[in-house]
Amino acid sequence: MITYDGLHLEDDAILANRDVTSPITLVAAPEDETVLREVRKYRTHEIEDVHEHDEYREFLEKALKPLGLYSADFLPSSASSCYKVTFRDEAVAIFRLTPVAPDSVFHRTIPGASGKKILQVNNVAVEQTYQGDLLLGIILKNCALLSHAKGFDFVAGLVRHEVLPLFVDFGTLPVRHEPLHLLGDSAICDYVTYFRTDRREHIDYALARSYHYFHRKVTMKRIAADVKRSALRATDEFGSV
């Protein structure tokens, strides 16, 4: 289990520990135990042994090949830290973090990033049945916490234009630049998105955004279930239409 300042990344560090999380966390949404209970179902683990690395590569290939994006170039290097997210002990997502060279595309495009330490997020892959759930927010929040804990100034990723809104909706900052074509296909437009992670205030922002994101997701899911039950009750009472 990965910890940050002695706390699990998925536990009540989001809300309960005021010495770790500033009051800004609760500005966007009220405390809701249901939200925390849903988040706690997911756990993030750093991959360390050979068997887990083999499983990581298989998960990555299975996720990216159908999209035409898989390449051996996407496999982790020795400098990478690899992670998996589990739901009830089943691996449902992976990602990795890799320090980038000082002349990287991130240094050239992110405002104020020249000369800074940047950690790249890539290999973000989610089991199909869990796409659109809490997983992306859990991954991005944990990437920000890990980047800060490892002493990096920024955590950034290169994202396809089609899925960029999903990352920005969570709270990462997009960069407006000429479209890049670095993910293996000249027809795909890639964009840089990032979090600052060099100061405590930036991590408070990531935590606040994550709780807001989780609260919206869980609440809307519950509302959809309420509407469905209401429609079924109406059908039972008045007959089908």
C-alpha positions in Angstrom: 0.0 0.0 0.0 1.4 3.4 -1.0 1.3 6.1 1.7 1.8 9.9 1.6 2.9 11.6 4.8 2.1 8.3 6.5 -1.4 8.1 5.1 -2.9 5.8 2.5 -3.6 7.6 -0.8 -7.2 6.4 -0.8 -8.1 6.9 2.9 -9.5 9.8 4.8 -6.5 11.9 4.1 -8.8 13.6 1.6 -10.8 15.0 4.4 -10.1 14.1 8.0 -6.5 15.1 8.7 -6.6 18.9 8.9 -2.8 19.0 9.5 -2.3 17.3 6.1 -5.3 18.7 4.1 -6.2 22.4 4.3 -9.9 23.5 4.8 -10.0 24.3 1.0 -10.7 20.6 0.4 -14.3 21.0 1.6 -15.1 24.3 -0.2 -16.5 22.6 -3.3 -18.6 19.9 -1.7 -19.8 18.8 1.8 -18.3 15.9 3.6 -20.1 12.7 2.6 -19.2 9.3 4.0 -20.8 7.6 1.0 -18.2 9.2 -1.2 -15.3 8.2 0.9 -16.7 4.6 1.2 -16.7 4.4 -2.6 -13.1 5.8 -2.9 -11.8 3.3 -0.3 -12.8 0.4 -2.6 -9.9 1.3 -4.8 -6.3 0.8 -3.7 -3.0 1.9 -5.4 0.0 -0.4 -5.2 3.5 0.2 -6.6 4.6 -2.8 -8.8 7.9 -4.3 -7.6 8.3 -8.0 -8.4 8.9 -9.6 -11.8 5.5 -11.3 -11.9 3.7 -8.1 -11.4 5.7 -6.4 -14.1 4.7 -9.1 -16.5 1.1 -8.6 -15.6 1.5 -4.9 -16.1 2.8 -5.3 -19.6 0.0 -7.7 -20.5 -2.6 -5.2 -19.1 -1.1 -2.4 -21.1 -1.0 -4.4 -24.4 -4.6 -5.6 -23.9 -5.8 -2.0 -23.3 -3.9 -0.2 -26.0 -3.8 -2.6 -29.0 -7.5 -2.3 -29.8 -7.0 1.5 -30.0 -4.1 1.1 -32.4 -1.8 2.8 -29.9 0.3 -0.1 -28.6 4.1 0.0 -29.2 7.1 -1.4 -27.5 8.2 2.2 -27.1 5.4 2.5 -24.5 6.9 -0.1 -22.2 8.4 1.1 -18.9 12.1 2.0 -18.7 14.3 1.2 -15.7 13.7 4.8 -14.5 10.0 4.3 -14.4 7.8 3.6 -11.3 4.8 1.4 -12.2 1.6 1.2 -10.4 -1.7 -0.7 -10.4 -5.1 0.2 -9.0 -7.2 -2.6 -7.6 -10.9 -2.9 -6.9 -11.6 -5.7 -4.4 -8.2 -7.1 -5.1 -8.7 -7.2 -8.8 -6.4 -5.0 -11.0 -8.6 -2.5 -12.9 -6.1 0.1 -14.0 -2.4 0.8 -14.4 -0.1 3.9 -14.8 3.5 4.8 -14.5 5.6 7.8 -13.6 8.9 8.6 -15.3 11.3 11.5 -14.8 11.8 13.4 -18.1 15.0 14.8 -19.6 15.6 18.5 -19.2 14.9 19.3 -22.9 11.6 17.5 -23.0 8.4 18.7 -24.8 7.0 19.4 -21.3 9.8 21.8 -20.5 9.2 23.6 -23.8 5.4 23.9 -23.5 4.5 24.2 -19.8 4.6 27.8 -18.6 7.4 28.3 -16.1 8.7 24.7 -16.5 12.2 25.5 -17.9 14.8 24.1 -15.6 12.3 22.4 -13.4 11.9 18.7 -12.4 9.0 17.1 -14.2 7.5 13.7 -13.8 5.6 12.3 -16.7 2.4 10.2 -16.4 1.9 7.6 -19.0 0.5 4.1 -19.6 -2.8 5.2 -18.1 -5.0 2.2 -18.9 -8.3 1.4 -17.4 -10.3 -1.8 -17.6 -13.2 -1.2 -20.0 -16.0 -1.9 -17.5 -14.5 0.7 -15.1 -14.1 3.6 -17.7 -16.1 6.6 -16.7 -16.0 5.6 -13.0 -13.8 7.1 -10.2 -10.6 5.6 -11.5 -9.3 8.5 -13.6 -9.7 10.9 -10.7 -8.0 8.4 -8.3 -5.1 8.0 -10.7 -4.6 11.8 -11.3 -4.9 12.6 -7.6 -2.4 10.0 -6.7 0.0 11.1 -9.4 0.0 14.6 -7.9 0.6 13.3 -4.4 3.4 11.0 -5.6 5.0 13.8 -7.6 5.1 16.1 -4.6 6.4 13.3 -2.3 9.2 12.5 -4.8 10.3 16.2 -5.0 9.1 17.1 -8.5 7.9 20.5 -9.5 5.3 19.3 -12.1 3.5 16.1 -13.0 2.5 16.1 -16.7 1.1 13.9 -19.4 0.7 13.8 -23.2 -3.0 13.2 -24.0 -4.9 12.6 -27.1 -7.2 15.5 -28.0 -10.3 13.2 -28.0 -9.8 12.4 -24.3 -8.3 15.6 -23.1 -11.6 16.9 -21.8 -11.7 14.0 -19.3 -8.4 15.1 -17.8 -9.3 18.8 -17.8 -12.7 18.0 -16.2 -10.8 16.5 -13.2 -8.7 19.6 -12.9 -5.4 19.2 -14.7 -4.3 22.3 -16.7 -4.2 22.0 -20.5 -1.6 23.8 -22.5 -2.5 25.5 -25.8 0.2 24.7 -28.3 0.5 23.5 -31.9 -0.9 20.0 -32.0 1.8 17.3 -31.4 1.9 13.9 -33.0 4.0 11.9 -30.5 1.8 9.0 -29.7 2.5 7.0 -32.8 0.0 8.3 -35.4 0.3 11.5 -37.4 -3.5 11.7 -37.5 -3.7 12.0 -33.7 -3.4 15.4 -32.1 -1.6 15.2 -28.7 -1.7 17.9 -26.0 0.2 18.5 -22.8 -1.8 18.7 -19.5 -0.3 19.1 -16.0 -0.4 19.8 -12.3 2.1 21.9 -10.4 3.3 19.9 -7.4 6.2 21.9 -6.0 4.2 23.6 -3.1 1.8 22.4 -0.5 -0.9 24.7 -1.9 -0.8 22.9 -5.2 -1.4 19.6 -3.5 -4.3 21.1 -1.6 -5.8 22.1 -4.9 -5.4 18.6 -6.3 -7.1 17.1 -3.2 -9.9 19.6 -3.4 -10.4 18.9 -7.0 -10.4 15.2 -6.4 -13.0 15.3 -3.6 -15.2 17.6 -5.8 -14.8 15.1 -8.7 -15.5 12.1 -6.5 -18.5 13.8 -4.9 -20.1 14.6 -8.3 -19.5 11.2 -9.7 -20.9 9.3 -6.7 -23.9 11.7 -6.2 -24.9 11.6 -9.9 -24.7 7.8 -9.9 -27.0 7.7 -6.9 -29.4 10.2 -8.6 -29.5 8.0 -11.7 -30.4 5.0 -9.6 -33.1 7.0 -7.8 -34.6 8.1 -11.1 -34.6 4.5 -12.4 -36.3 3.2 -9.2 -38.9 6.1 -9.5 -39.7 5.2 -13.1 -40.1 1.5 -12.1 -42.5 2.4 -9.3 -44.5 4.6 -11.7 -44.8 1.8 -14.2 -45.9 -0.7 -11.5 -48.5 1.8 -10.2 -50.0 3.0 -13.4 -49.1 0.3 -15.8 -46.8 0.4 -18.8 -47.3 3.2 -21.3 
